[in-house]
């Protein structure tokens, strides 16, 4: 198999492969090595007994697209996972691996929200939490696999997270990725977490402590990861349970090896200045905050109540946190359904002009992620773009039919956001903010300076998106090269099942028929437009790219 990974085989073990699938926003094959996504593959691998299985972990963002010629290397069982726009890639790989005789198990958001549909493409579908992997493995060994396994999102079983999998397979993120909880109790309408019913659940403190020790202990002996360990908590919402968060802070403050850490949190915790000081005293140096927008109308539209307090100013809260030495990061979202291009540009200009506001680490247009409350609302109102596909849910494709501004103006803005972000905020303007943030933090520190520079320039430089897309609207014919990587002898049926991009809407903007069984009852009453309502089990229907 042409993966570039070192593997050792033992004849007494079966072979298991885990592929974290990834289709890049720019629709190219380049690697970008984003540090958040590998955690899913790590937990899958940790649930497989490595005394009985030779486990290979492959991440398409880190290693590049999986060479499908390597599918001919014999694997007994293959696990695939990915985000919503990656689901097509999961189907493509499933074709190749099933063709060579492997049992293919799939998980992720689409599998959880639409399990019967997903079961059309894989041998096994895992719904909910990752813990169902252990159940599937047990039945695989007993020869009694079921098509669908369900594990409640709140079920967290006891297992050892083996960070040696990262080291053995060349995934070496600068911060160690740690998970201390799953889920979130907020109900933002654009988010898949509440759609999946994933309310907040914490790990035992001992499990978190063991994961930290394992992550550090399996790092190369003379690496920065071993000598100066930094952690990043990739929980959906690290701050959801205050008591558990403070217990972890105390653990980190006392830990002799941990030098610094960061986490994903909600905006509301920034208002508690005393809490922020406590985080800083426990070695917290970075927080990625679910800020999303400074526009209160936008926040109300998507039920982001935790950001709407009238107490104090979020801008002053950010400045206070950075004054304590905590780098604040966030993504900024735009809603072209309701915002004119001039309004979106004015919001960026306000960020540029205010020295208290850090640059966002990325820009994105809002997405109707399949199965979310916003998705069903837009479907009922007829706002989804015609020929909308799962692949279009990438953050830079316009997914709506009704826009607040002229289509050409919206597309020009989105194209600039994707390809020329330095025209929205110049390098000079971003560096000026870096200098002010360093001064505001009351003293120079190398790690803090690195965080301010790296996060401050993320929204200025593109990571190599191509400029040859025909358009930035849903249904654009420019697709990733992987869509064409199938045998010339493939049957029409197999091509359509595994390689034609999955459509969410048809040419008239009506929901694809496969979605009919999943429409919420309250939306059925509203008469959601669906193509082909006949039959209790809609046919598989995918659009041709």
N, C-alpha and C positions, 0 to 999 in steps of 0.2 A: 504494500500500500504506500503510495507516495504522499506521506503526511509530514515527513521530516522529523517524526518523533521516535525516540529510542524505545524499543519494546523488547521484553524478554518473555519467551514462551515456555510454558511448562505443559507437557502433554496431559497431565492429570487435571487441568483446569479448562473450563469453558471460556469462550472469549466474549466479552461484553464491550460495546462501544457506546459512548455518550457523545452526541453532537449537539452543541448549542448553536442553532442555526442563526444566520444573520444576513439580511439583505440591506446593503448600505443605502442611506438616503440619496446619495448621488447616482445610484444604479450602476456602479462600477464594481470591479473585483478587488479594489485596493483594501488593505488592512488599515485599521485605525486604532486598535488596542484600547478601546474605552474600558475603564476599569470596573464598571458596575456589573455588567451582565454575567461574568463567569460564575457567579455564586450559585446559580441554579444547577449547573452541571456538577459542581462540587458536592452539593447535597445529594444529588442522585447517586453519584459514585460512592459516597459515604454510606449509603444504605445497601450496597452490594458487598457481600462477603468476599474479600480479596484473597482469602485462602482457597476459595472454590472457583473464583473467576479472575481471569486476566482482564483488568479494567483499563480501557483507553479513554482519555478525556480529550475531546477535540472541540475547539471554539473557533467558529468561522471568522470572527472579528480579529482574533489573535493570530490564528494560523493561516488565514485566507480561506476562500471557498473550498470545501472538501472536494478533492479530486475523485470524481465518481468512478474512475477506473480502479480506484482502491476498494470499491465495493466488492470486487472479485476476491479480495482477501476474506477468508471465511470467518464470519462472526456468527455466533449462536443467537445473540440477542442485541438489539440496537435500541437505544433510547434517544428520542428527538424532542427538543424543546425550543421555544422561541416566542417572540412577541407577535402581536396580531399581524403586522405587515410581513412577518417571516413565515407565516403559515404555508404559503405557496412553496417556499423552499423546503419545508418539512415534507410536503407531499412529493416533491421531486426526488428527494433522497429516499423516501419510502419506496418509491418505484424501484430504484436501483437495488436497494438492500433486499426487498422482498423477492426480486427477480433472482437473486443469488441465494435464496433460501433462509435468510435471517428472519427471526421474529422481530417485528418493529413495534415499539411501544412509544406513544406520543403523549405529551402533556403541554400545559400552557393555557393561556387565556381562552383561545377558541375552543380547545378541548373541554375546558370547564364550563363554558357558557353554552356550547352547542355540541354536546357529546355524541348524540346519535348521528349527526351530520359528519363529525370528525371520524367516526368509526368506519365510514366508507373508504378511508384511505390507509388505515393502519390495522395491524392485528389486534392491538390493545390500546385503549384510551384511558388515561388517568385523569380523573376529575377532582378538583380541589387541591388539597395540600400534597406536598411531595412524598409524604409518608406512605402513600399507596404503592410506592415503588417496592417496598418490602413485601407487600401482599402479592403483587404481580410476580415477583421473583420466586416466592414460595410456590405459587401455583404453576409457574413455568417449570420448576424442578419436578413437580408432581404430575405434569402433563395434563393439567386441567384449567388452562387459561380461559378467562372470561373476556368478552369484548370490551367491557367497561368496568373500571374500578373507581370507587368513590371514597375519598377521605375528607372529612369535614375540615374546613380551613382552620378551625380552632384545635384540631388534633395535632399535638406535637409529641412524638414519641421520643424515647431516650435512645440516642445513637451517637457514636463518636464521629465528629466531623474531621475527616482526614485531609489536612492541608498539604500532605505530601503529594496528593494528586496534582496540585498546581505545580509544585516544583518538578515533579517527574515529567510533566507534559509542557514545560516551557511557559507557563502562565505566571508571571512574576509582577504583580501589581505593586506600585510603590507603597501604598498603605495596605495592610492586611485587611481583607474584607471579613467582617464579623456580622452575624445576625443575632440580635437579642430578643426579637419579637417578630410577629407577623401580623399583617392586617392593619386596619385603621377604623376608628369609630365615626369619623366624619363621613358625610354623604355628598361629596362634590359630584355633580351630575355628569361631568365628563370623564370620570374616573372608573376604571374597571374593577377596582378593589371592592367598593360597595355593591357593584353589579354581581360580583362573585360571592357575595355574602361573607367576605373575609373580615369579620370584626377583630379587634385587636386582641392578641394573645401573647403572653410573655413566656420566654424560656426560663427555666430555673437558673438562679444566679450561678450555681456551680457549673452548669452546662456552658454558660458564657465564659466563665473563668477557664474551663478546660479547653474551649475553642481557642482562646487567646494564647494559652500555653502551647497548644499544638501548632498554631499558625507560626509563632515565633520559632519554636523548636525544630520545625521541619524546613526552615529557611537555610540557604547555604551559609556555612559557618562564618565566612568573612564578608558577607553581604551587608549592605545598609539595612536590609530588612531584619537582620539578626542583631546588628550592632546598634541601630537607632530605630527601634520598632515604632511604627505609627499605625494606628487602626482607623478604619472607617466603617461605621455601622450602617448597613444597607437596609435597615428595617423600613417598611412602608412609612412608619411614623414613630421614630424613636421616642418622641416626647408624649405619646398617647397616655401612658400610665406613669404619673409623676413619681409615685413611690418607687416603682421599679427602676425608673431612670436615675433617681438619686442614689439608689443602692449600687447601680453600676458606676456612677460617678465616684462614689466612695471607693469602690474596688479599684478603679483606674488611678485615683489619686494616690493610693497606697502601693500600687504595683511598681516594683523596682525596675522592671524592664521597659514598660510602656513609657515612651517619651512624649507622645502627642496623639490626639484622636479627633475625629469629626463624626458627623451624623446627619441624617435626613430628618428634618423637623418641620412642624407647622409654624406659621407666622405668629400665632398667638403667644408663644413662649417668649418672644422677643420683648413683649410688654413688661415681663417680670424681670426688672433690672437686677434684683437681688439674686434671682435664679441664674441669670447670665453670668454674674460674678462668680457664683458657685461653680458653674461649668468651667469657667476660665481657670479657677483655682485647681480644678481636677485635671488640668492639662488639655482641655478642649481648645483647638486652634482653628477649627473650620465647621461651619454649619451650612448645609444646603437647605434653604428655606422655601417652602411652598408658597411663595409670594404671588406668582402668576401674573399679576397686573396691579398697577396703582389706580386703576379706574374702578370706583365702587359699583358702577352700573354693571360692568363686566362680572365682578365678584358676585353680585346678587343674582345675575342671570344664571350662574352655574352653581348656586347654592353653597358658595364658599363662605359660610357664616363665620368661621374662625378668623377670617381676615377683616371683619367688618366692625370691630369694636370702635367706639367713639372716644375711648380713653387714650389720650396721647397721640403721637404721630409715629407711624411706622418708620419714617425716614430718621427721626431722632432715635428710635429704638435700634435701627441698624448702626447708626453712628456710635451709640453707647456700646453695643456689642463689639464693634471693631476697636473701640477705645480700650476694651479689655484684652485685646489681642486675638479676637476671634474673627477670622475671615468669613464674611457673609457672601454666599453664592446663591444664585436663583436663575430660573429660566423665565423668559417673558413671553406671554402669549397674546395673540391678536385674534379678533373675531371679525372676519371680513363680511359676515352676514349683517353686522350692526355697526361696524366702524368704517368711516370713510378713510381713504388713504391719507388724506391730510391729517386726520385725527391720529392715525397710527404713527405718522412721521412726527407729529407734535409730541406724542408721548416719548419717543426716543430722544427728541431734542430736549425735553425736560430732564431726562436722565443725564444727558450729556452736560447740561448747564449747571446741574446741582452737584457740588463737590461732595455732598454727604451720601449720594447714591452710588454704589458700586456699579460697574457695567454688568449686565446680565451675562451669564456664561453661554447662553444660546437664545435665539429667537425661534418661535414656532407659530404657525397658524393653528387654531383650535381644530380638533379632530372629532368626528362623530364615531368614536371607537365602537365597534359592533357590540351590542348587548347592553350598553350603558343607558342611563336614563335619558341623556341628551340625544343618543342615537334614535331611540324609539320616538321621542318627541319630534325630532326633525323628520323622521319617516312619516309620522301622522300628519304633519303640517306640509308635507311635500317639498321639503327644503333640501333633500339630498340630491346631489348632482346625478345626472344620468350616467350610466356605465361606470359607476363607482365600484372600485375593487378593493379587496383587502390590501393589496400591494400599495394602494394610494394613501393608506393611513400612515404616512411617513413624516408628517410635520411640515412638509414644504409643498404639498399638493393641495390645491383648492378643491374641497370636497362638497361644495354647496352650489345649488342652482340659483338661489336668490342672494345677491350681493348688494351691499349698501352703496357701492360705487361702480363705475364702469368696469367691465371685465378686463379691458386692456390695461387700465390703471392698476387694478388689483394684481394682475399677473406681473406687471413690471415691478411692483413693490416686492412681491414674493420672490421673484427672480433675483432682485438685488439682495434680499435677505439671505438667499441661498448661496449666491455666487460672489457678491461684492459687498459683504457686510461692512467693509472699511468705508463705504460711502455713507453708511448710516452713522457710524462713529469712527473717526479717524484714529490711526495709531497714536498720533500726538495727543489727542483728547483722552484716549484710554491711559496712556502713560502719565498724563497729568493727574488723573485720578489715582494711579498707583502711588505717586509721590505724596498726594494729600493723605491717602489712607495710611501710608507708612508714618507720616508725621502725626496723624490722629492717634495711632497706636502707641505713641509715647515711647519711642525708642526703636532702634534697628535690631532685628533678629533675623538671621539667615532664612529659617524656615518660614517665618511670617512673610518676609520679603518675597520668597519664592511663590507662596500661595497668592499674594496680592498680584504679582506679575502674571502668573499662569492663568489665574481665573479672570484677571482684568483684560487679558488679550484674547481669550477664547472666542468672544463674540466679534472680534475684529478680523480674524483670519479664517478663511474657509479651509476645510480639510481635503480639498481636491475634488469637489463636485464637478462633473462635466458640464459644458455649456451647450450640449447638442440635443437637449430635450426639445421635442417639438412644441410642447407647451407645459405649463404647470397646473393644468386642470385635470380633474379625474378622467380616466380613460385614455390618457396620453399613450401613444403606441410605443414609446421608448421604454423597454423593459430590460431587466438585468440579463447579462449573457447566459446565466444559468437556465433561463427558460428554454433555450435552444439546445441544451446539452442532453439530448435523448437519442437513442439508436434510430437510424434511418428505417429500420424494420419495425418500429413501434406501430401497434395497431391504432386505428383512429379512436377506438374506445379508451385505450390506455392513455393516449395522448391527452384526450379531453379530461380524463379522470385525474391525471397527475401533473400535467404541464400547462393546461389552459388556466389563466388566472381566474380565481374565484371572484365572481361578481356579487356585489351587495345590491345593486340596482340594475334595471334594464335600461334600454335606450330612452324610455319615457320617464325615468326616475322612480319607477315602481320597485318595491322590494323584490329581490329574486325569490323564486318560489320555495327554495330550501329553507328560507327564514320563516315561513308561514306558521310552522308548529311552535315557534319560540316567541311569537308576538305576545306581550303581556295582555291579560284579559281586558284591562281598562283601555288599552289601545285598540283592541279588536272592535270594541263598541264605537270607537271613533271612526272606524272604517279605514284602517291603514291600507293604502293602495299596494296590492301584491299581485305580481304577475302569476297567472295560473293558480287559482285557489282550489281547483278541483283535485280530488283524491286525498286520502288520509296520509299518504306518504309521498311527498313531492319528489320528483325525479332529481337526480344529480344534474345540476345545470351550471355551467361555467362559461364565461365569455371567452372569446378568442382574442388573444392579444394582438 
